[in-house]
Amino acid sequence: MKIAFVGKGGSGKTTLSSLFIRHLAANEAHVIAVDADINQHLGAALGLDDTEAAALPAMGAHLPLIKDYLRGANPRIASAETMIKTTPPGEGSRLLRVREDNPIFDACARTVRLDDGDIRLMATGPFTESDLGVACYHSKVGAVELCLNHLVDGPDEYVVVDMTAGSDSFASGMFTRFDMTFLVAEPTRKGVSVYRQYKEYARDFGVALKVVGNKVQGPDDLEFLRAEVGDDLLIGIGHSDWVRSMEKGRPSRFELLEADNRMALQTLQDTAEDSYELRDWERYTRQMVHFHLKNAESWGNEKTGADLAAQVDPAFVLDERHASASVATPASIRRRDRCRNTPGQAFATPA
């Protein structure tokens, strides 16, 4: 499952995405976490110190390697140099799988050991001194989009992406790459403003969107969010002493996170798993091609000197036939027996 966390700056999306990643690891899911925000904070939220976070390899710096590997033996792609961020896979392309080892993961991913298991962490990378004033951050995020276009994932496999803040996510077609998008919103008018933008932009693309209310202090905050976003409100999350200690650099074991907040994270996982059951691989591939043709016409053909529309393989559909057979894991077995929470009702008691 591919999961995105979005929201305005300061909404708490990085904190919540890191808690969700920890929760998945505790439930024995296979997880790749991706920091696609220009402000690279996901590593720190997952417990890395400043030196470790700064040492994470930048996906943007390995774009030639990524293109060369994914191109594989696809005869429709003349060279790796003609690949752009939206280039779709076709017959002969190399695909990525969550549980495998490959040159891209070797170069761009690092294993992070959490309390209850290991995850792989990847990052677009921050601006460098040479980027300042001349580079567009979306060119760095393009490495993430290209990898998502070539990724085949199955049940109990999660790619969790902490997206760039605000509505910048719509600068490319990457917003359509996810089975579920969790929009983190504070119970304020500014807090729900990004929701309205996202809802409007995503309307024609069948994007599965749920709102996670953050910094909820009581029923009145929940009622405000419900009045503003309606049925898109999934859950509300309140104050967490565990998170406050973590942000002070004094983390405790994840099992000590407040019970209400653990229940809220379980609701996110249940919702994500439900969305996976509705995945439409043909639509997913069709949208990939749609944005590739748009980018090819608007700038890609001119930049590469090639007809990028010719890269589209009309007979190719990215789907689970390209992945190894999935097996039932302890996490998926437990999933069948878990009770569900009532959406929008669980929030932690404020301190």
C-alpha positions, -999 to 999 in steps of 0.1 A, spaced: 0 0 0 12 35 -8 2 61 18 7 98 17 6 123 46 -1 158 35 -11 191 52 0 227 57 33 234 73 31 230 111 1 208 110 20 178 125 20 156 93 56 146 98 50 136 135 19 117 126 35 99 96 64 89 119 39 75 145 21 56 118 54 41 105 63 31 141 28 15 144 32 -4 112 66 -17 123 51 -28 156 25 -48 136 53 -65 116 45 -48 83 72 -43 57 77 -5 55 96 19 33 94 54 46 101 83 22 108 119 33 96 139 3 93 173 21 118 201 15 122 203 52 138 170 60 124 161 95 112 125 91 145 110 101 146 129 133 110 121 140 120 84 137 148 88 162 178 96 142 202 122 157 214 152 137 245 134 123 225 103 112 198 124 96 223 145 77 240 114 65 209 100 47 216 97 10 197 121 -13 175 104 -39 178 135 -61 216 130 -62 212 94 -75 188 102 -103 210 89 -131 214 56 -113 176 54 -106 168 61 -143 194 37 -156 182 8 -134 145 14 -140 149 17 -178 162 -19 -179 157 -34 -214 126 -13 -223 130 -8 -260 107 23 -260 132 43 -239 162 53 -261 184 62 -231 183 69 -194 188 106 -203 154 107 -220 136 95 -189 117 122 -169 100 120 -135 67 108 -151 82 81 -174 59 50 -170 71 15 -170 66 -9 -200 77 -42 -212 114 -47 -203 114 -21 -175 128 -30 -141 103 -27 -113 108 -22 -76 94 -44 -48 92 -34 -12 109 -65 2 137 -69 -23 173 -57 -25 183 -37 -55 208 -10 -66 184 18 -59 177 7 -23 214 1 -18 222 36 -29 192 56 -15 178 37 15 191 32 50 178 8 76 164 25 107 160 3 138 128 11 157 116 -4 190 96 -31 174 113 -37 140 133 -22 112 122 0 83 139 14 53 141 52 51 146 72 19 148 109 15 147 133 -15 174 153 1 175 190 10 187 219 -11 224 221 -15 244 254 -18 246 249 -55 208 246 -57 200 279 -40 184 304 -64 186 282 -94 170 248 -87 134 237 -84 127 214 -55 102 194 -76 131 181 -97 143 164 -65 109 150 -57 109 136 -93 131 108 -81 104 97 -57 77 99 -84 98 78 -108 103 51 -82 66 51 -73 57 47 -110 78 15 -111 68 1 -77 47 -30 -73 35 -35 -37 11 -59 -20 -7 -65 13 13 -59 44 38 -39 24 37 -1 30 54 28 13 46 58 36 55 92 21 58 124 41 49 149 13 59 185 9 37 210 27 6 226 14 -7 222 -21 28 219 -36 21 181 -40 0 190 -71 30 203 -90 32 168 -105 11 137 -109 25 122 -77 -7 129 -58 -24 101 -78 2 75 -68 -13 66 -35 -40 41 -22 -48 65 6 -39 101 14 -42 113 50 -45 150 52 -35 163 87 -55 193 97 -57 214 129 -92 224 141 -89 260 128 -99 278 96 -63 279 84 -60 243 94 -87 231 70 -78 255 41 -53 230 26 -81 204 27 -103 225 5 -75 229 -20 -67 192 -20 -103 182 -23 -108 204 -53 -76 194 -71 -81 157 -65 -118 156 -73 -114 144 -109 -88 117 -102 -105 95 -77 -80 102 -49 -89 85 -17 -87 112 9 -93 112 47 -87 139 72 -69 133 104 -76 160 129 -45 169 150 -41 189 182 -77 181 191 -86 192 226 -121 180 230 -155 174 214 -159 210 202 -128 207 180 -141 174 165 -174 190 158 -157 220 141 -137 196 119 -167 175 111 -187 206 101 -158 218 78 -148 185 61 -179 163 66 -175 125 61 -139 129 51 -130 133 88 -116 100 99 -102 105 134 -90 131 159 -57 130 177 -51 150 208 -22 159 231 5 133 236 30 134 264 49 107 246 53 129 215 63 159 236 91 138 253 103 126 219 105 161 205 126 171 235 150 143 226 139 120 255 120 93 237 105 64 255 95 30 241 67 32 215 46 7 235 41 35 260 23 58 236 -11 67 250 -37 40 244 -62 64 226 -35 74 202 -25 38 195 -62 31 187 -62 61 163 -32 48 145 -49 14 142 -78 32 126 -54 47 100 -41 12 92 -75 -3 89 -86 25 65 -54 20 44 -60 -17 42 -96 -11 31 -85 13 4 -60 -13 -9 -89 -37 -16 -103 -11 -40 -71 -6 -59 -77 -3 -97 -44 -10 -114 -58 0 -149 -68 34 -136 -35 37 -118 -16 30 -150 -39 53 -171 -33 82 -147 4 76 -149 3 78 -187 -20 109 -185 5 130 -165 35 117 -185 19 129 -218 11 163 -202 47 167 -190 61 155 -223 41 182 -242 47 211 -218 84 207 -212 98 171 -215 101 169 -253 119 201 -255 143 194 -227 152 159 -238 150 164 -276 129 132 -278 92 123 -284 84 111 -249 49 100 -259 67 71 -277 78 59 -243 42 48 -235 36 10 -239 -2 8 -246 -3 -29 -238 13 -26 -204 -6 -25 -171 13 -23 -139 -3 -48 -115 4 -76 -90 12 -101 -117 46 -84 -117 51 -91 -79 60 -123 -62 32 -141 -45 23 -126 -12 20 -147 19 -1 -143 50 21 -128 78 13 -126 115 3 -90 109 -23 -99 83 -36 -127 105 -41 -104 135 -57 -79 112 -87 -102 106 -94 -104 143 -90 -67 153 -120 -46 163 -125 -14 144 -129 20 160 -158 43 151 -144 69 127 -140 104 143 -145 93 178 -112 85 193 -89 112 206 -64 114 234 -74 133 266 -56 166 267 -30 171 294 
